[in-house]
Amino acid sequence: MGLIEAILLSIVTASTPLLLAASGELIAERAGVLNLGVEGMMLIGAVCGFAGAWATGSTAIGALCGIAAGVALSAMFALATIGLAINQVAAGLALTILGTGLAGLIGAPFVGENIIAAPHLWLPWLTDVPLIGKLLFGQDALVYLAIGLIAAIAYVLARTRTGLILRAVGDDPASAHALGYNVAAIRTLAVLFGGGCAGLAGAYLTLAYTPFYAPGMTAGRGWIALALVVFASWRPGRLVAGAILFGAVSILQLHAQAIGLGVPSQLMSALPYLATVLVLVLISRVRRGGSVAPAALGTAFVPER
Amino acid sequence: MNKAIMAALVLAASCAGLSAATAQDKPDSKPDKLKIGFVYVGPVGDFGWSYQHDQARQAIIKEFGDRVETTFLEKVGEGPDGERSIEQLARAGHKLIFATSFGYMDSVIKVAKKYPDVKFEHATGYKREPNVSTYAGRFYEGRTIQGTIAAKVSKKGVLGYIGSFPVPEVISGINATMLAAQKINPNIKIKIVWVNSWFNPGKEADAAKALIDQGADVIMQHTDSAAAMQIANDRGIHAFGQDSDMIKFGPKAQLTAIVNNWTPYYVSRVKAVMDGNWASQDVWEGLKDKMIQMAPYTNMPDDVKKLAADTEAGIAAGTIKPFACPIVDQDGKEVECKGGDQLDDGQIRGMNFYVKGIDDKIPGK
């Protein structure tokens, strides 16, 4: 395996959890709900995904457990912010704190346990094609799932009636309500979808990335996913680009160090974040940069009776 | 909206303080019960650094039973968080506090001045007060053994090293590895990647992959998770565990591991407080005193096993000196030998240069 191929493979692995979590958050935000609890949902997904795979020996069941855990946690958030119209920022932060604590509690017996890593796809001949073989046909199943997911999201948002309704709820919930759509139900579904994606993103860490569980192993990836949504100015295509960029910079800086480029490693570690800030600045200079920020993002909607 | 954000922040702050609040004294605890506090930089389940400190805490409970009451705070950030946590423990009536990361140093000194009747133990620091002791392990002794083994088992002659932060403790580990490896293979190469974190499994795994992809066939780490060990096992190469025996994560990969054993020291310090003869001191122990131990030598030929065991015995006996003079830095300049025939402790503890043969630069230098 050549170095370039190896680097590309690591970039895909590094980008996948970010893409998964950010995809879910994109949908929630497009429906007008800002859920800052992504890190907490990822953590709970990480531990439950691990627990599921550990108990059954199946990666697929592990992934489902991760999704279920994320959905369950986001249901609490939906109840608070949509049902009770509690402030979304406050509830989201509380969700991360809750998720962190809960994951620690659930995860205690699993620390130091081992599972088999998620299997990688292998197609005869195709996977053996140099350079692109492993990249295209040799990833673990969750990578393809993430790619399929974001493609579906892009299609649904842009081309379908469902997408139109979702965007309407995020931009102008009052009008959507007046047209007869159930804003609360649509927003709840969007939040649950976001929770499921975040849970799966967390499970990716314990099932594929490093097949063991340790407390706090998301290490801030949930916050990066949140930033990616803004970075992508709420557009799926840019979300993919952002996730790959972030993954690439974080992998390339490690390779640059191993080669011995002599650039301070502290600066290298900060590069992905600096890149994010830079792109945000550039985007904002291009007259809103085609941003489709939902107009009602972060505001609760309570229909008047 | 603003009010709500304020409320959220207050909530977040109080939740963060909640774990510390469990340290509040119980009204019915007897005054003769010694309350001992522990501050960990990582999660106790990191299976590395903080895990080993917590093993020692559990040993204290086993040893003293009802005569002690322990509280631990995990994942406490270095800086303001550390200071707040340490002070909270002191205020809550803990008479002996173990602060177990280098970055707590200034916080410990500051809090210690405010609470002169509380005894503090700070791991890996160098600042002391009448009520602050410091202690650390001579981790570099373990690195000397690892360097020896690595040079023997590496087929490509390229070692991969995952560093946390470029502080002297880590630098001296890299140098000890290199000096020992050069004795076996004068042309050995070492590739170093810094992850700027003590605990970030994903990043440690990525660093291990990057090193292996660039040709390293033995991985060593100065970070706290077992991620690199797992990658090495997966890729069919060798690695060393760090802080704890990580054989579980790399049954085919682990050659040995540096195991930090804090128990004897912790028990002796608790006893000293109980007997009323605790005094500020600076302890730096290694293989000889068993503060550092080596996990079983595995996945290597018998002759290498024997060489490793001999090196271990030699260091413990003092016949093998990891930093024996002359030592030449990477610019070709001979390092002043303050300790006679080896570098003195001060030079090792403040090490901020690479030895000859390391083709890299210390970040920030």
Interface residues (C-beta under 8 A of the other chain):
Chain A: M1 L3 A6 I7 S10 T13 A14 N87 V89 A90 L93 A94 I97 G101 G104 G107 A108 V111 G112 N114 A117 L205 Y209 T210 P211 F212 A214 P215 G216 M217 A219 R221 S250 I251 L254 H255 Q257 A258 I259 G260 G262 P264 S265 Q266 M268 S269
Chain B: M1 A4 I5 A7 A8 L9 L11 A12 C15 A16 G42 P43 V44 G45 D46 F47 E74 K75 G160 P166 K191 I192 V193 W194 V195 N196 S197 F199 N200 P201 G202 K203 E204 A205 D206 A207 K209 A210 L211 D213 Q214 A216 S225 A226 A227 Q230 I231 D234 K248 F249 D359 D360 K361 P363 G364
